[in-house]
Amino acid sequence: MILETLRARTWAVRSAALGAALFAAGLIGPLPYAFGQVPDTAAVRQAPDNAELLRLLEAQARRIEQLEERLSAVTAAAESDRVARQSAHEAAAPDAHVLLPRVEALETKAKAQPTLNWSRGAAPRLTSPDGSLSFRLRGRLFADVSGTGGSRFGELNNTGTEIRSLRFGAEGAYNQLSWVIEGDFADNTTAWKSAYLALGHKLFGKGAELSVGNRLEDRGFDGASGGGNVPFQDRNVVGLALQPARGNFGVGLTERITGEHWHASFAVTGNDLSNVGNNRDTVTYSTRAHLNPIKGERGTLHLGAWGLYEDIAKGDASGLRNWGQGGHFNDNAKTRPGALAEVTRAHAYGAELAGFFGPFWAYGEWGQRELKSAALGRRDYDAYALSAGWFLGGAKPSYNARAGTWGGVKVANPVTAGGTGAWELKARYESLDYTKLPTGGDGEAWTLGANWYLNNNSRILFDAVYWETNNRSGAYQGQDDGYTLNARFQVTF
């Protein structure tokens, strides 16, 4: 555009000069005659004639032509430089037929690399490029502090700390085949917990899973939930006191089938991994099912039931357990069942009812276990628990509708991301009655507490428990009551 402007100005100057010269020649020549004066010959010779003016004009024209030639040369050089720059740019940028193979090669290389997925929280899941293989570490740490007071027995009033659970393991999958293995340090001992293979398949057109190995028993709402997901520091009394003789874990087969609003399971198991192999196993047959007659945005209703039968091996323990109604730490403050000799069979059953409505949750469980003794015949005991809670903000109750259990709470504003986390208030009442057993006692507990969820994988729990017991066996017999304050820092991944 600049070159065009210079060319236009040059042409204007040339035209103006030529017009002025012609005007001067035409005006000066006839002017004396117009006033009646005739110039003499000398004067005429001194004034430039038309021929001289034409020479001047021709000289000016040649000068202008020279300027135009120089301008044309500059224009040509500028155009040549532009073309050169454009050619250099086109040479630097590869053509599509060169670029596309490079992009495809990079995409192929990326697809050949395994991927990391952090959606499950603190431990990433490593997945093969085709998605058929996966691997993930898993674990947890529960660090507790507990203090008891108010008991009429001085030995029950104590305070201390413990690592309630230090668990580490791994899980993986190969297409529909999955596996889990993990060990746990608790109560100054180390034991294997989950250790099983599971095969996903279809049963009656529904999703199903067959597992082989040592797995947590599907029994009750709290009993079937992971210890890191229940709202309180320990499962309720139904989940703890009504365990079968082999405990919450057993080696065997478990089949689970899942529908849109229900699930059912059936298991045949022997003793857990601690079996020394010097006697036959106690064989346990167990089943559980749950149904969600209401499930939607406004709320969810849970109904469940379970049952089990035990063929107890000779010399095996009956499965009667002391219940630490104030928490796990204090081994003295417990409700005691006494002894029941020569138990050969047992069966148990229970019922569950739970509701989740916005930030509120509530559930109740009841169960009974009957034991057959060769010496005393049939004896039974029962337990029940009622619990409720309310999230103040930042999260809501996490219910696993596929399994009918507690799930992991999802925190909207984690403390680790600069937020406030989530707070939950909770309350629970529990009762256990061993009095139908020869020397069994009874006990009950009221718990108030709060949970502070720092993020999806960590929380701090506070429980204040008031308890009463009336034992007929052990070192601390008779009626007693007291209080226990518990706190826990928990990390799971």
C-alpha positions in Angstrom: 0.0 0.0 0.0 2.9 2.4 0.7 4.4 1.7 -2.7 1.1 2.5 -4.4 0.9 5.8 -2.4 4.4 6.9 -3.6 3.6 6.0 -7.2 0.4 8.2 -7.0 2.3 11.1 -5.5 5.0 10.9 -8.3 2.4 11.0 -11.0 0.7 14.0 -9.4 4.0 15.9 -9.3 4.7 15.1 -12.9 1.3 16.2 -14.1 1.5 19.5 -12.1 4.9 20.4 -13.5 3.9 19.7 -17.1 0.7 21.8 -16.7 2.6 24.7 -15.1 5.1 24.8 -17.9 2.5 24.8 -20.6 0.6 27.5 -18.9 3.7 29.7 -18.5 4.6 29.2 -22.2 1.1 30.2 -23.4 0.7 33.1 -21.1 4.1 34.9 -21.3 4.4 34.7 -25.1 1.3 36.8 -26.1 1.2 39.1 -23.0 3.2 42.1 -24.5 1.0 42.3 -27.5 -2.1 42.4 -25.3 -0.9 45.7 -23.9 0.2 47.2 -27.3 3.9 46.8 -26.8 6.1 45.0 -29.2 9.3 43.7 -27.7 12.6 44.5 -29.3 14.9 41.8 -30.7 17.3 41.8 -27.8 14.5 41.4 -25.3 13.1 38.5 -27.3 16.5 36.9 -27.4 16.9 37.2 -23.6 13.5 35.6 -22.8 13.4 31.8 -23.2 11.6 30.7 -26.4 9.2 27.8 -26.7 12.0 25.5 -27.8 14.0 26.1 -24.6 10.8 25.5 -22.5 10.3 22.2 -24.3 13.8 21.2 -23.5 13.3 22.0 -19.8 10.1 20.0 -19.9 11.8 17.0 -21.5 14.6 17.2 -18.9 12.0 17.2 -16.1 10.2 14.3 -17.8 13.4 12.3 -17.9 13.9 13.0 -14.2 10.5 11.8 -13.4 11.0 8.6 -15.5 14.2 8.0 -13.6 12.3 8.3 -10.3 9.6 5.9 -11.6 12.3 3.4 -12.5 13.8 3.6 -9.1 10.4 3.2 -7.6 9.6 0.2 -9.7 12.9 -1.4 -8.6 12.0 -0.9 -5.0 8.6 -2.4 -5.6 10.1 -5.4 -7.3 12.6 -5.9 -4.4 9.8 -5.7 -1.9 7.6 -8.2 -3.8 10.6 -10.6 -4.2 11.2 -10.4 -0.4 7.6 -11.2 0.4 7.6 -14.2 -2.0 10.8 -15.5 -0.4 9.4 -15.2 3.1 6.2 -17.0 2.1 8.2 -19.8 0.5 10.3 -20.2 3.6 7.2 -20.4 5.8 5.6 -23.0 3.5 8.8 -25.0 3.5 9.0 -24.9 7.4 5.4 -26.2 7.8 5.0 -29.8 6.8 2.3 -30.8 4.4 -0.7 -32.8 5.6 0.6 -36.0 4.1 3.7 -35.5 6.3 2.0 -34.3 9.5 -0.8 -36.9 9.7 1.5 -39.9 10.0 3.4 -38.2 12.8 0.1 -37.5 14.7 -1.0 -41.1 14.2 2.3 -42.4 15.4 2.1 -40.3 18.6 -1.5 -41.6 19.2 -0.4 -45.2 18.7 2.4 -44.7 21.2 0.1 -43.2 23.7 -2.4 -46.1 23.4 0.4 -48.5 24.1 1.1 -47.0 27.5 -0.7 -48.0 30.7 -3.0 -45.4 32.3 -3.3 -44.2 35.8 -6.7 -43.4 37.3 -7.0 -41.6 40.6 -10.9 -41.7 40.8 -10.7 -44.2 43.7 -8.8 -41.8 45.9 -5.4 -41.9 47.5 -4.1 -44.9 45.5 -4.1 -44.9 41.7 -5.4 -47.7 39.6 -3.0 -48.9 36.9 -4.8 -50.1 33.8 -3.3 -51.8 30.7 -3.8 -50.1 27.3 -6.6 -52.4 26.3 -8.3 -52.1 29.7 -8.2 -55.9 30.3 -5.7 -55.7 33.2 -5.7 -53.5 36.3 -3.9 -53.2 39.6 -4.2 -51.0 42.7 -2.7 -50.9 46.2 -5.1 -50.7 49.1 -4.7 -50.2 52.8 -5.8 -48.3 55.9 -4.6 -46.9 59.3 -6.8 -46.5 62.3 -5.1 -44.7 65.2 -7.3 -44.6 68.4 -7.2 -43.0 71.8 -9.7 -44.1 74.5 -10.4 -43.2 78.1 -12.9 -44.8 80.5 -14.2 -43.5 83.9 -17.1 -43.8 86.3 -16.9 -47.6 86.9 -17.1 -48.9 90.5 -14.2 -51.2 89.5 -11.0 -49.2 89.5 -9.3 -51.5 86.9 -12.0 -50.5 84.4 -11.1 -46.8 84.6 -8.1 -46.5 82.3 -6.8 -44.6 79.3 -4.6 -45.5 76.4 -3.8 -45.5 72.7 -3.7 -48.3 70.1 -3.3 -48.9 66.4 -6.7 -50.4 65.9 -5.9 -51.5 62.4 -2.9 -51.3 60.1 -3.8 -53.0 56.9 -2.1 -53.2 53.5 -2.8 -55.2 50.4 -3.5 -55.0 46.7 -6.3 -55.8 44.3 -6.4 -56.4 40.5 -8.4 -57.7 37.7 -8.0 -59.6 34.4 -11.2 -59.0 32.4 -14.0 -60.5 34.5 -11.5 -62.3 36.9 -10.6 -60.2 39.9 -8.6 -60.8 43.1 -7.9 -59.2 46.5 -5.2 -59.9 49.1 -4.4 -57.9 52.3 -3.0 -58.4 55.7 -3.9 -56.6 59.0 -2.0 -55.8 62.2 -4.4 -55.4 65.1 -4.4 -56.4 68.8 -0.7 -57.0 68.6 -1.1 -59.8 66.1 -0.9 -60.0 62.3 -3.5 -61.9 60.3 -4.6 -62.2 56.7 -8.0 -60.8 56.0 -9.4 -60.6 52.4 -7.7 -63.1 50.2 -9.8 -64.3 47.3 -10.4 -64.7 43.6 -13.8 -63.6 42.1 -15.3 -64.4 38.7 -17.9 -62.1 37.2 -20.6 -63.7 35.2 -24.4 -63.7 34.5 -27.0 -65.6 36.5 -30.7 -65.5 35.4 -29.7 -62.5 33.2 -28.4 -60.5 36.1 -24.8 -59.5 37.1 -23.3 -62.1 39.4 -20.0 -62.9 41.1 -18.5 -66.2 42.3 -15.6 -65.8 44.8 -13.2 -68.4 46.2 -11.1 -67.7 49.2 -11.2 -65.8 52.5 -13.8 -63.0 52.3 -15.8 -60.8 54.7 -19.1 -62.4 55.4 -22.3 -60.9 54.0 -24.2 -60.7 57.3 -26.2 -57.6 58.4 -26.0 -54.0 57.5 -23.0 -53.2 59.7 -21.5 -56.7 59.6 -21.2 -56.7 55.8 -19.9 -53.1 55.6 -16.2 -52.3 55.6 -14.9 -51.2 59.0 -13.7 -47.9 57.5 -17.2 -47.0 56.2 -19.5 -47.5 59.2 -20.3 -44.2 61.0 -19.0 -45.3 64.4 -15.6 -46.5 65.5 -16.9 -50.1 65.7 -19.7 -52.1 64.1 -22.8 -52.2 66.1 -23.6 -55.0 68.6 -25.5 -57.1 66.0 -22.5 -57.1 63.8 -20.1 -58.0 66.6 -21.9 -60.3 69.0 -23.7 -62.5 66.5 -20.7 -63.6 64.5 -20.5 -67.3 63.7 -17.9 -69.5 65.4 -15.3 -68.9 62.7 -15.6 -65.1 62.9 -16.4 -62.6 60.2 -14.1 -64.3 57.6 -14.0 -67.8 56.3 -12.4 -69.7 53.5 -15.0 -71.0 51.0 -17.3 -70.2 48.1 -19.6 -67.1 47.9 -22.1 -66.4 45.1 -23.6 -63.0 44.8 -26.3 -61.8 42.3 -27.3 -58.2 41.9 -30.4 -56.6 40.5 -31.3 -52.9 40.0 -32.8 -52.5 43.4 -31.7 -55.7 45.3 -29.0 -58.2 45.9 -28.7 -61.8 47.3 -25.8 -63.9 48.4 -25.1 -67.5 49.5 -21.9 -68.8 50.9 -20.4 -72.1 52.1 -17.3 -71.6 54.2 -14.9 -73.3 56.6 -12.6 -71.8 59.1 -10.6 -68.7 58.3 -6.9 -68.6 57.3 -5.7 -69.2 60.9 -6.9 -72.8 60.9 -4.0 -75.0 61.9 -5.3 -78.1 60.1 -5.4 -80.5 63.1 -9.2 -80.9 63.0 -12.1 -80.7 60.6 -13.4 -77.2 59.9 -16.6 -75.8 61.3 -18.8 -75.5 58.2 -21.0 -72.4 57.9 -23.9 -71.9 55.4 -25.0 -68.3 55.2 -27.3 -66.2 53.1 -28.4 -62.6 52.9 -30.7 -60.4 50.7 -31.7 -56.8 50.6 -34.3 -54.8 48.7 -34.8 -51.1 48.0 -38.6 -50.6 47.6 -37.9 -46.9 47.4 -34.8 -45.6 45.6 -34.6 -42.1 44.1 -33.5 -38.5 44.5 -35.8 -37.9 47.4 -34.7 -40.9 49.4 -33.9 -44.6 49.7 -35.5 -47.3 51.8 -33.5 -50.4 52.7 -35.0 -53.7 53.8 -32.8 -56.7 54.5 -32.6 -60.1 56.2 -29.9 -62.7 56.8 -29.5 -66.2 58.2 -26.8 -68.8 58.8 -26.3 -72.4 60.0 -23.2 -73.8 61.6 -22.0 -77.3 61.9 -19.4 -76.8 64.7 -16.5 -79.2 64.8 -15.8 -81.0 68.1 -13.5 -79.0 70.3 -14.0 -75.8 68.3 -15.1 -72.7 70.2 -18.8 -71.8 70.2 -18.2 -68.3 68.9 -19.5 -66.6 72.1 -17.7 -63.3 72.4 -17.3 -60.5 75.0 -18.8 -57.3 73.8 -16.8 -54.1 74.4 -19.8 -51.8 74.8 -17.5 -48.8 75.4 -15.2 -49.5 72.4 -12.4 -51.8 71.5 -9.5 -50.7 73.6 -10.7 -51.4 77.2 -10.6 -55.2 77.6 -12.1 -55.0 81.1 -15.2 -53.0 80.4 -17.2 -55.7 78.5 -20.5 -57.6 78.6 -19.6 -61.3 79.1 -21.5 -64.4 77.9 -20.0 -66.9 80.2 -19.2 -70.4 79.0 -21.3 -73.0 77.1 -19.7 -76.4 76.7 -20.0 -78.9 73.9 -21.8 -76.8 71.3 -22.3 -78.8 68.2 -24.7 -76.7 66.1 -25.9 -73.1 65.8 -28.1 -71.0 63.7 -28.7 -67.3 63.6 -30.9 -64.8 61.7 -31.5 -61.1 61.6 -33.5 -58.2 60.1 -32.5 -54.8 58.8 -34.3 -51.5 58.2 -32.6 -48.4 57.0 -33.6 -45.0 55.4 -31.6 -42.3 53.7 -33.2 -38.9 53.0 -31.0 -36.0 52.0 -28.5 -35.4 54.8 -30.3 -37.7 57.2 -29.9 -41.4 57.8 -31.3 -43.9 60.2 -31.2 -47.7 60.6 -32.0 -50.5 63.0 -30.9 -54.1 63.2 -32.0 -57.0 65.3 -30.6 -60.6 65.4 -30.7 -63.8 67.4 -28.3 -66.8 67.6 -29.3 -70.2 69.0 -26.7 -72.7 70.0 -27.3 -76.5 70.6 -25.2 -77.9 73.5 -24.9 -81.7 74.0 -25.0 -81.0 77.8 -27.6 -78.2 78.1 -29.7 -78.4 75.0 -30.7 -75.2 73.1 -29.8 -71.8 74.4 -30.1 -68.5 72.6 -29.2 -64.8 72.9 -30.2 -61.7 71.0 -29.1 -58.1 70.3 -30.4 -55.0 68.6 -29.2 -51.5 67.7 -30.8 -48.3 66.6 -28.7 -45.5 64.9 -29.2 -42.2 63.3 -27.1 -39.3 61.9 -27.2 -36.0 60.1 -24.6 -34.3 57.8 -24.4 -30.6 58.6 -23.0 -29.9 55.1 -20.3 -30.8 52.6 -21.4 -34.4 52.1 -24.3 -36.8 52.4 -24.8 -40.4 53.6 -23.1 -42.9 51.3 -25.2 -45.9 50.7 -24.0 -48.8 48.4 -27.3 -49.9 46.8 -25.6 -52.8 45.0 -24.5 -54.5 48.2 -26.9 -53.0 50.7 -24.0 -51.7 52.9 -22.3 -48.4 53.8 -20.1 -46.9 51.1 -17.4 -44.3 51.2 -18.5 -40.7 51.8 -17.7 -38.2 49.1 -16.6 -34.8 50.4 -17.5 -31.7 48.3 -14.9 -29.3 49.8 -11.9 -31.3 51.1 -9.7 -29.7 53.7 -6.7 -30.8 51.6 -8.0 -28.5 48.8 -8.6 -25.5 51.1 -12.2 -26.4 52.0 -13.8 -27.1 55.3 -14.5 -30.8 54.8 -17.8 -32.3 56.1 -19.3 -32.7 59.5 -21.6 -35.5 60.7 -23.6 -35.8 63.9 -24.6 -39.3 65.1 -26.3 -41.2 67.8 -26.7 -44.9 68.6 -28.4 -47.2 71.2 -27.4 -50.9 71.6 -28.5 -53.8 73.7 -27.2 -57.3 74.2 -28.9 -60.0 76.3 -26.8 -63.1 77.2 -29.0 -64.0 80.3 -30.5 -67.1 78.7 -27.1 -68.7 78.8 -26.0 -70.3 82.1 -23.7 -67.6 83.3 -24.4 -64.9 80.7 -24.9 -61.2 81.5 -26.4 -58.3 79.7 -25.4 -54.8 78.7 -26.4 -51.7 76.8 -24.8 -48.5 75.5 -25.8 -45.0 74.4 -23.4 -43.2 72.0 -23.3 -39.6 70.9 -20.6 -38.4 68.5 -19.4 -36.5 65.5 -17.3 -37.2 62.5 -15.1 -34.7 60.6 -14.4 -35.9 57.1 -11.2 -34.2 55.9 -11.5 -35.6 52.4 -12.7 -38.8 50.7 -10.0 -40.9 52.3 -9.5 -39.5 55.8 -11.7 -38.6 58.8 -11.6 -37.9 62.5 -14.2 -39.6 64.7 -15.4 -38.6 68.2 -17.6 -41.0 70.3 -18.9 -40.5 73.8 -20.4 -43.6 75.2 -22.4 -44.2 78.4 -22.8 -47.9 79.2 -24.3 -50.2 81.8 -23.5 -53.9 82.4 -24.6 -56.7 84.7 -22.2 -59.6 84.4 -22.5 -63.0 86.0 -19.1 -64.3 85.0 -15.6 -62.9 84.9 -13.7 -60.8 87.4 -16.1 -57.8 87.5 -19.5 -59.3 88.3 -22.7 -57.4 89.2 -24.1 -54.2 88.0 -21.8 -51.5 86.8 -21.9 -48.3 84.6 -19.5 -45.8 83.3 -18.5 -43.7 80.4 -15.9 -44.0 77.6 -14.5 -41.2 75.4 -13.0 -42.4 72.1 -11.3 -40.6 69.2 -9.8 -42.0 66.0 -7.8 -40.7 63.1 -8.5 -42.8 60.1 -6.9 -43.0 56.6 -8.1 -45.5 54.0 -7.1 -46.0 50.4 
